[in-house]
Amino acid sequence: MDKNRFEGSARELGGKLQSAFGDAFGSDKNAAEGRLRQAEGAAQDLYGQGREALRDASHYASDLYENAGAYAERGSKVVRHKVHQNPLSALLVAGLIGFVLGLVARDRD
């Protein structure tokens, strides 16, 4: 858990308690300060969540980058196996892809 999330949650809880105390005893100052602390804590917690999400995304991206070769090799093995099992279907699919690419290239000119 990110430090900001922990501190933000604690600040938010403290603000809720202070606000409830101010409301219960009629202290507008304590109620207002408590609501302010609660909002600050919620913002800090949200900031911590964003940092965690960014850190997770960067770890995921670096994992994909580091293992790209293994993923490509595994994919090429699957395609090679399918082509050996069904050569006529593979030829038909390759011809269809070539035809579509030809149509796209012709329309661009």
C-alpha positions in Angstrom: 0.0 0.0 0.0 1.3 3.4 -1.0 2.3 5.7 1.9 0.0 8.4 0.6 -3.0 6.1 0.6 -2.3 5.1 4.2 -1.8 8.7 5.4 -4.7 9.9 3.4 -7.0 7.3 4.8 -5.9 8.1 8.4 -6.4 11.9 7.8 -9.8 11.3 6.3 -10.8 9.2 9.3 -9.5 11.8 11.7 -11.4 14.5 9.8 -14.6 12.4 10.0 -14.2 12.1 13.8 -13.4 15.8 14.3 -16.4 16.7 12.1 -18.7 14.4 14.1 -17.3 15.9 17.4 -17.9 19.4 16.1 -21.4 18.6 15.0 -22.2 16.8 18.3 -21.1 19.6 20.5 -22.1 22.5 18.3 -18.6 23.6 17.4 -18.8 25.0 13.9 -15.0 25.5 13.8 -14.3 21.9 14.7 -16.9 20.7 12.2 -15.5 22.8 9.4 -11.9 21.8 10.2 -12.9 18.2 10.3 -14.5 18.4 6.9 -11.4 20.1 5.5 -9.2 17.4 6.9 -11.5 14.8 5.5 -11.3 16.3 2.0 -7.5 16.6 2.3 -7.3 12.9 3.3 -9.6 11.8 0.5 -7.4 13.8 -2.0 -4.2 12.3 -0.7 -5.7 8.8 -0.8 -6.7 9.4 -4.4 -3.2 10.6 -5.2 -1.8 7.4 -3.7 -4.2 5.3 -5.8 -3.0 7.1 -9.0 0.6 6.4 -8.1 -0.1 2.7 -7.5 -2.0 2.4 -10.8 0.9 4.1 -12.6 3.5 1.9 -10.9 1.4 -1.2 -11.8 1.1 -0.1 -15.5 4.8 0.5 -15.8 5.6 -2.9 -14.4 3.2 -4.5 -16.8 4.7 -2.6 -19.8 8.2 -3.5 -18.8 7.2 -7.1 -18.5 5.7 -7.0 -22.0 8.8 -5.4 -23.3 11.2 -7.9 -21.7 9.1 -10.9 -22.8 8.2 -9.7 -26.3 10.5 -12.2 -28.0 9.1 -15.1 -26.1 5.5 -14.0 -26.9 6.4 -13.6 -30.6 8.1 -17.0 -30.7 5.2 -18.7 -29.0 2.8 -17.1 -31.5 4.8 -18.1 -34.5 4.9 -21.7 -33.3 1.1 -21.7 -33.0 0.7 -20.3 -36.5 3.3 -22.7 -37.9 1.4 -25.6 -36.3 -1.9 -24.5 -37.7 -0.5 -24.1 -41.2 0.9 -27.6 -41.1 -2.4 -29.0 -39.9 -4.5 -27.1 -42.5 -2.4 -26.0 -45.4 -5.3 -25.3 -47.7 -7.1 -23.2 -45.2 -3.9 -21.3 -44.4 -3.4 -20.6 -48.1 -7.0 -19.4 -48.5 -6.7 -17.0 -45.5 -3.3 -15.7 -46.8 -4.9 -15.1 -50.2 -7.9 -13.3 -48.6 -5.6 -11.1 -46.5 -3.5 -10.2 -49.6 -6.7 -9.4 -51.6 -8.0 -7.1 -48.9 -4.6 -5.4 -48.6 -4.6 -4.9 -52.3 -8.0 -3.3 -52.2 -6.9 -1.0 -49.5 -3.7 0.0 -51.3 -5.6 0.6 -54.5 -8.2 2.8 -52.9 -5.4 5.0 -51.3 -4.0 5.9 -54.7 
